[in-house]
């Protein structure tokens, strides 16, 4: 995983890293090198640099000097300029992490290379205060949250993290960006002597009109490595549309007692997909969560049930994973803050691991650790995608893990990778079909 540092943490790193002049020289050289690559050369090219008064602007001025040495015609202008000449590349070094105003630059038709982050983008929250959408961004030392949150993904283009000699060991990172390699390393593989119950998953969900939700979760769990998947509806009715490889087990009126009777045979349980909304059902859902002896993935309507009384999470000996989107998160009475890292950690503080869905998904635990998952795109914004994710998380936990946070984040990364392999107009079932190909692409062993 790659470290992510807040602006305050970067200030500590800067102060510990020695000569600021030396750092600026190295940063400017990295920017100039990126500009040369983007333009396919330097001789005879024309570059305009928007350079502010701070260190960000100093980086831009050094880049201009280096490019001049390489045969580029450069022009340096201030952020208040109202006209940009036609050029082969515009370097945006106007404002850095300390900017708090609005940025309304003149239009340009040229590609834009942003220095550290696009001017006008909040480095912590990703709030958009105006500015250019960059073609590429060169950031220094580590990712900043704002590059991955809010408007960040739409503003930054392709991001390169350039090492310039910053003392990253001056802080203890608590936030990390998931990568293919880190996700693959966190996902367990079956041992040679494994059998179907070694990594079994139980899915409890479904109600009238919502039969597809537990079916999607079950199919995803199987594709993600569960050796056995057993599915039940709390109302005792049949679950239609199940994959032929799964097992359906009907439950009676006292479904909690029956489901708990053999819960220890499973490596993890998913509860909530399509389960429905009912006061008595919510009460029994909380009872099941509190008493279940194995990891529980709490999804969909089960999130709302737990939100009514989160004390059901306290005292559990096994991992609890909550997977809300913003609407479900609001059921806990906790505001979705502009700084989403605060939001997901506040939820994790209730007990277990919290996963806050979004264009960049955040996964946190109660030890103040947080993983950003940027894999995937808007193709996952489709009905049933969350059910697929819950099944994949359960499969990741069912194999056993010492680090639930990393396993949950890895499953979310895998889910995103699967979504990115689908075609436009994809539905949740297409994401299930892409789980195995995504596994290969991540380099995950069977």
PyMOL commands that set and color helices and strands:
alter all, ss='L'
color gray80, all
select helices_A, chain A and resi 7-16+20-39+55-69+145-147+152-155+168-170+180-186+211-223+255-261+263-265+279-291+301-308+310-313+326-332+340-348+378-380+385-398+404-420+428-433+435-442
alter helices_A, ss='H'
color red, helices_A
select strands_A, chain A and resi 2-4+46-51+73-77+89-93+112-115+136-140+158-162+175-177+201-204+229-232+247-248+268-271+295-298+320-322+353-356+361-364+370-373
alter strands_A, ss='S'
color yellow, strands_A
deselect
rebuild
show_as cartoon
